[in-house]
């Protein structure tokens, strides 16, 4: 089942009850973004871009895919996504990353139980992930599952060593997750869920004959800073820049040369931050690994 759909105070806005539910549970779903027809058009665009390469985006291009593909840049700026995110994070918003979680039929890829903020290297766990469905996302094809109310505490993680885990650090929470109270986040194409950066969530492999594809957009309030000792980058999507990140640029065309050149340095900086975050977490856990 999916969580209850929140009511709003106007197009795209969250009312007090929805914000209270988010504060209690750590997620909201399903929320409308666009019609299934509109999303089908974007899925066609994505499929066409993938067909020009190896049939899917390589992992390195899937970290901040909106910096390489113009329609994804437009999507992370879409008011239908940003309005409810603003209701949760405030008026000044940055996109820290945006990448697909794409499971093809019968593949073993899965997402272990984890918290998003584990290796992000940000100054505070104040962020929201908007998970936008490009295809149906249902239990049979490995929809996201969440553990409500687990977003109040930073939990230790460890590397699973599992190459089929769809996370940069292959990480999983060390705490036991209550599977009996976990909730399936069922979405139609064009719907999204919002979840807190500390909400424990994961997903199973795709056991169906249907692709499961969604874009995870990571939004942060602009007052946050990077814990790393260098300037990270982010995309200003709404409001005022607070000057803590170097601002990213829109690509002129899919994988245009200028965007691709910029992207190389941006991703190296991002990966450096993730590795720093992994080392920081290991030191905090008093462990060197699994």
C-alpha positions, 0 to 999 in steps of 0.5 A: 500500500502507499501512504495517504495522499496529503491535501493542499492549500492550493495547487502544489502546496501542502497544508498543515495536516500534510506538514504534520504528517511529514514531521511524524512519518518522514515522508509524503506519498503520492503527490501529483507532478504531471499527467501520465501522458506528460511523463510518457513523453519524458520517458520517451526522451530518456529512452532515446538518449539511452539508445544513443549510448549503451542502453542506460546512463553510465553510473558516473553520468547518473550522479547529477544527470540534470547537468547533462540533459536539459529536460532533467534540468527543467524537471528539477526546476519544475514548480510542481515539485518545488512548491511542496519542497519549499513548504518543507525546507523554506524558500531558498532551495538548491538541488544537490544531486539528481539521478535515476534509480532504474531497475530493468526486469529480472535484474538483481539490483536493489537498494539496502535499508539506508538513510540518504544523508549518510555520506553526503558530507553536509553541515546538517541533515536538512534535506528532502528527496523527491522521487519522481516516477517515470514508470509505474512503481509497485511492489512487483517491480521493486518500488521504494519501501520506507520505515515510517518515523525513523528520520529522527536519529542518525544511524550507523551504516556499514558497507555490505560489499554487495555489488548489486546494491544501488548505492555509492557506498553499498551501505546499509543501516546496522540497526534492525528494520521492522519489516512488518511496519514498512510501507510500500511507496506505490506511484503512477508515472507522473507522481512523486514521493517526498522523504526526509534525508534521514528516513530509513528506506530501501527497495527489492529487486525487480521481479516483474516484466516491467521496468521501474524507473524514477528520478531521485532529486536531492533538495537542500536549503541554501543555508547549508554548507559542505562539511568538506574542506573545499567548495562543492557545487549545487544548482540554485532552483528557487529563491536566494543563493547564500553563497556556500556552493559554486552554482551549476549551469544548464546544459545547452543540449544533451551531453554538449561539449561545454557541459560535459567538460564542466561535469567532469570536475563537478563529479570529481568534487562530488565523489571526493565529498562522498569518500570524505563522508564515508571516512567520517562515518567510519570514524564516528562508528569506530569501524574501518568497514563492515 
